[in-house]
Amino acid sequence: MKFKLSNKKLDPKLFLEMNSSIDDRKTWDKFCKEIRLIERISDNSDIIYYQWTSPAFFIKNRDYVIERYWFNNKDDADLVKKYKLPFKENNYWVIFNQSIEHASCPPIPKIVRAKLVFSLYFIEEDSLNPNTFTLYGIEKNDLGGRIPYWILNSIYSFFGDQVPKELEEAYENYVKKRYPEGKSG
């Protein structure tokens, strides 16, 4: 699945805040059944447990153990180098997620342990207009279990169309809820 969303109103720091907030995730992620912190690794990295409710009655719920990290190219140049990302003059922010195994979170019976091969959000400042940002997203997911390919393709097509719209709406609602007096970065 991949998508692109251009938004003049998007504040990358607030998007990172929204996306990484365990406390707020269930308010905007309609498929999130459970989410909890397993381990804090650093200021910009953690390991979480995430379970989603299947959007289809004939598919079992899935869960993940996910390592997440997020950073800005200007503030975290060492991570840009470590992950072999481009050095650019304009700002960009990265949110990267991938499944891992963690001893304190073994698979749960009757829930299929899915594997998030990777998920990447890349928020880039427009080099000609520093108040405009573009959000790129790409994800490779192995839902596990036995799901026919035609159903998987339908799911990915649906989510690929819906994710950008839902993220934009979630972001706008998050900003209104958390910062009712207004916030601009």
N, C-alpha and C positions, 0 to 999 in steps of 0.2 A: 504494500500500500504506500502511496506517496501523494503529497499534496503541496500546494503553495497558497499562501494567503498574504496579500498586501493590505496593510492597514496603517493609515496615518496616525491613528489614535493609540496604537499599541506601544506600551512602555515595556521594554524588555525586562527590566528589573521586576516589575509587577507581574509579568507573565511567568517569570521564573519563580517568584514567590507563590503564585497561584498553583503552578504545576507541582511544586515540591512540598506544599503544605498538606501534611497528612490529615490535619484537623478539618480542613475545608474540602478535601477531595470528594467526599460523599455528597456535598451540596451541589456539585456541578457535574459529576460523573454519574450518569443515570444507571450505569451497569455495575458500579462499584458496590459490592456487597460487604466487603471487609477490607480494611487497610490498616497496617500497623508497622511501627518501626521495630526492626529487629536489632539493628546496630548502627550507631553513628560512627562513621569512619573519620570524617573531617568536617570542616565548615561547609564544604561543597560536595560531600559524598556520603551516602548512607546505603543501608540494605533494608528493604521493606518486604513485607508479605502483602500480596494483593490478590483478592478473590473477586471475580466478576460473575454476575448472574447472566446466564445465557439468554441471548435475545430470542432464542427459539426453544419451544417446549421440548423438542425431541433431541436437544443437545445438552449434555450435562454441563454444570457449572465448571469453570476452569479456575485454577489458581497459579500463582507465580511467586517465586522468590527472586527479587530484582535488586541488582546493584545499580544505583543511580549516581550520576555526577553531573555537575553543571558549573559553567565558568564563562568568563568574558576574556576575549583575546588580549585586551589591554591590561587587565588586572592579573591575569594568570598566564603570562607568556611561557612559563615553564611547562604548563599543561598543553599549550598549543604545540610546543616542540615535542613533548612526549608522545602526543597522539598524531603527530605529523599533519597538523592542520595548516592551512595557509596563513602566512603573515600578511596582514592587510592594514592599510592606513585607516580605513573606517572600522568602527566597532562592530563586533558580532558576539553573540552569545550562543553557547552550545548546551544542550541537555541531552545526555546519552544514558540509555538504560539497556541492561542485558540481564538475562537469567543467570543465576548461579545456584549452587547448592550450598546450604547452610545447615550445620549440625543441629541447631536449635529449631529447625523448621522442616521436619520430614514430611513426605507426602501424606495427605489425609485420605482415608478410605472414602469411596463414593464421590470424590472430586478428582477430576483429571488434572494432573500437573502439566501445564503447558510450558512451552519454552519460548521466551522472547529472545530470538537470536540477536536482534538489536532494534532499538528505537532511537531515532535521532531527530531532535528539533534544532534547527539552525536559524537564528534570528539575526538578520543582517540589516545594518543601518545603510540607508541609501547614501552613497558617497556624494551625490549632488544636493541632497536635501536631508540633513541630519535629523529631521523630525519625522521622517518616514521610514518605516521598517517593513521588511518582508520576512514572513515565517515560512520556512520550508520544513516539511516533515517526511520522514521515510521510516518504514517499519517492516521487519521480516519476523513473522510469527509462526511457530509450529504449535497448533492448538492441541496436538496429541489426540489419542483415541482414534476412532474410526468414523471419519466424516467423509462422505463422497465428495469428490473434487468439484462437482457442479454446485454443491451447497457451499463449499469453501469459497469458490469464485463469487457466488452471490453475496456471501458475508463480506468479503474483502471489497467488492464493488460498492455495497451499501455503506460500509464504514469509510471508504475512500471519498465518497460523496458527502457524507454527513460530518466527518471529523472537523474539517475547516470551519464549517458553519457553527457547530456546537462549541468549538474552542473559542471562536470569536464571541459568541453569546455568553459563554461561561466567563470569559475574561471581563466583558463589560459588566456583568452582574457581580463578579467578584470585586471589581474596583468600586462599584456603587455601595456594596455591602460593607466592605472593609474601610473605605475612605469616603463616607457620605459627604464630607465637606470638600471633596475634590483633592486629587493628587496628580501631579504631573512629573513623576520620576523622582 
